Amino acid sequence: MGRRLAIALAVTDLLFLAYWATAALSVARLLHLPPQLMYAGYGEARVTAWNWSFLPLDLAFSVVGLFAVRAARRDDPLWRPLALISLILTQVAGLMAVGYWALMGEFDPSWFLPNLALVVWPVFFLPGLICDLAAPGGEAA
């Protein structure tokens, strides 16, 4: 695994784990999140449910991505399919959020742009990773 991919996966995955830990602390009332810093509709039941519906997907790509980085550090070839799964799930999460915000007409850069980044950054690594998987023994992405 190339250094750029390892950093991109680790940073994204750790940030998402931090996001969900913060959200959980907020639900447990151990942390107060100012509504003005949150997404549109924060605190409304349907929007809150929509946000929490991402938890399984976000945890899946985060855990799989961190396992991919770990496997790569151990020279385990399993890192390639793990990274591929993580990148695809990352894009799916980003596309779902971007689609929602676009349909709602909410283009707040603080929420829209990070989700758009989740759609875009994996594109830089997916072609090389797919080629690596198609040709065993190829150079890492």
C-alpha positions as CSV (number, residue, x, y, z in Angstrom):
1,M,0.0,0.0,0.0
2,G,1.3,3.4,-1.0
3,R,1.9,6.0,1.7
4,R,-0.8,8.3,0.2
5,L,-3.5,5.6,0.3
6,A,-2.5,4.6,3.9
7,I,-2.7,8.2,5.1
8,A,-6.0,8.8,3.3
9,L,-7.6,5.7,4.7
10,A,-6.3,6.2,8.2
11,V,-7.2,9.9,8.4
12,T,-10.7,9.3,7.0
13,D,-11.4,6.3,9.1
14,L,-10.1,7.8,12.4
15,L,-12.1,11.0,11.7
16,F,-15.3,9.0,11.2
17,L,-14.7,7.0,14.4
18,A,-14.2,10.3,16.2
19,Y,-17.4,11.7,14.7
20,W,-19.5,8.8,15.9
21,A,-17.8,8.8,19.3
22,T,-18.7,12.5,19.6
23,A,-22.3,11.8,18.4
24,A,-22.6,9.1,21.0
25,L,-21.3,11.3,23.7
26,S,-23.9,13.9,22.7
27,V,-26.7,11.4,22.8
28,A,-25.6,10.3,26.2
29,R,-25.6,14.0,27.2
30,L,-21.9,13.9,28.1
31,L,-21.1,16.5,25.5
32,H,-23.0,19.5,24.2
33,L,-22.9,20.2,20.5
34,P,-24.1,23.7,19.6
35,P,-26.9,23.3,17.0
36,Q,-25.6,26.2,15.0
37,L,-22.4,24.2,14.2
38,M,-24.4,21.1,13.2
39,Y,-26.1,20.1,9.9
40,A,-29.5,21.5,8.8
41,G,-32.3,19.9,10.7
42,Y,-30.1,18.8,13.6
43,G,-32.3,17.8,16.5
44,E,-35.3,16.9,14.3
45,A,-36.4,13.3,14.7
46,R,-36.3,12.4,11.0
47,V,-33.0,14.1,10.3
48,T,-31.5,12.6,13.4
49,A,-32.7,9.1,12.2
50,W,-31.3,9.8,8.8
51,N,-27.9,10.7,10.3
52,W,-27.8,7.6,12.5
53,S,-28.7,5.4,9.6
54,F,-25.2,6.0,8.4
55,L,-23.6,4.5,11.5
56,P,-23.3,0.9,10.3
57,L,-22.0,1.9,6.9
58,D,-19.5,4.4,8.4
59,L,-18.3,2.0,11.0
60,A,-17.9,-0.7,8.3
61,F,-15.7,1.4,6.0
62,S,-13.7,2.7,8.9
63,V,-13.0,-0.6,10.5
64,V,-12.3,-2.3,7.2
65,G,-10.0,0.6,6.1
66,L,-8.0,0.4,9.3
67,F,-7.6,-3.4,8.9
68,A,-6.4,-2.7,5.3
69,V,-3.7,-0.4,6.6
70,R,-2.7,-2.8,9.3
71,A,-2.6,-5.7,6.8
72,A,-0.4,-3.6,4.4
73,R,2.0,-2.9,7.2
74,R,2.4,-6.7,7.8
75,D,2.8,-7.3,4.0
76,D,-0.4,-9.3,4.0
77,P,-1.9,-9.2,0.5
78,L,-5.3,-9.2,2.1
79,W,-4.9,-5.4,2.3
80,R,-5.9,-5.0,-1.3
81,P,-9.4,-6.4,-1.1
82,L,-9.9,-4.8,2.3
83,A,-8.9,-1.4,0.9
84,L,-11.2,-1.9,-2.2
85,I,-14.1,-2.6,0.1
86,S,-13.4,0.4,2.3
87,L,-13.0,2.7,-0.6
88,I,-16.2,1.6,-2.2
89,L,-18.2,1.9,1.1
90,T,-16.6,5.3,1.6
91,Q,-17.9,6.5,-1.8
92,V,-21.3,5.0,-1.1
93,A,-21.6,6.9,2.2
94,G,-20.5,10.1,0.5
95,L,-22.9,9.6,-2.4
96,M,-25.8,9.0,-0.1
97,A,-25.1,12.1,1.9
98,V,-24.5,14.3,-1.1
99,G,-27.7,13.0,-2.7
100,Y,-29.7,13.8,0.4
101,W,-28.2,17.3,0.8
102,A,-28.7,18.0,-2.9
103,L,-32.4,16.8,-2.8
104,M,-33.0,19.0,0.2
105,G,-31.3,22.0,-1.5
106,E,-28.9,22.3,1.4
107,F,-25.4,23.2,0.2
108,D,-23.8,24.3,3.4
109,P,-20.1,23.9,2.6
110,S,-19.3,22.6,6.1
111,W,-21.4,19.5,5.5
112,F,-21.7,19.2,1.7
113,L,-18.0,19.5,0.8
114,P,-16.7,16.9,3.3
115,N,-19.3,14.5,1.9
116,L,-18.4,15.3,-1.6
117,A,-14.7,14.7,-0.7
118,L,-15.7,11.1,0.3
119,V,-17.0,10.6,-3.2
120,V,-14.0,12.1,-4.9
121,W,-10.8,11.0,-3.1
122,P,-11.3,7.2,-3.5
123,V,-11.4,7.8,-7.3
124,F,-7.6,8.5,-7.2
125,F,-6.9,5.0,-5.8
126,L,-9.6,2.7,-7.1
127,P,-8.3,2.2,-10.7
128,G,-4.8,1.2,-9.5
129,L,-6.2,-1.0,-6.8
130,I,-8.5,-2.8,-9.2
131,C,-5.7,-3.4,-11.6
132,D,-3.6,-4.7,-8.7
133,L,-6.3,-7.2,-7.9
134,A,-6.7,-8.2,-11.5
135,A,-3.0,-8.9,-11.9
136,P,-1.7,-10.6,-8.7
137,G,1.8,-9.5,-7.7
138,G,1.3,-6.1,-9.2
139,E,2.6,-2.9,-7.6
140,A,0.6,-1.5,-4.7
141,A,-1.7,1.5,-5.2
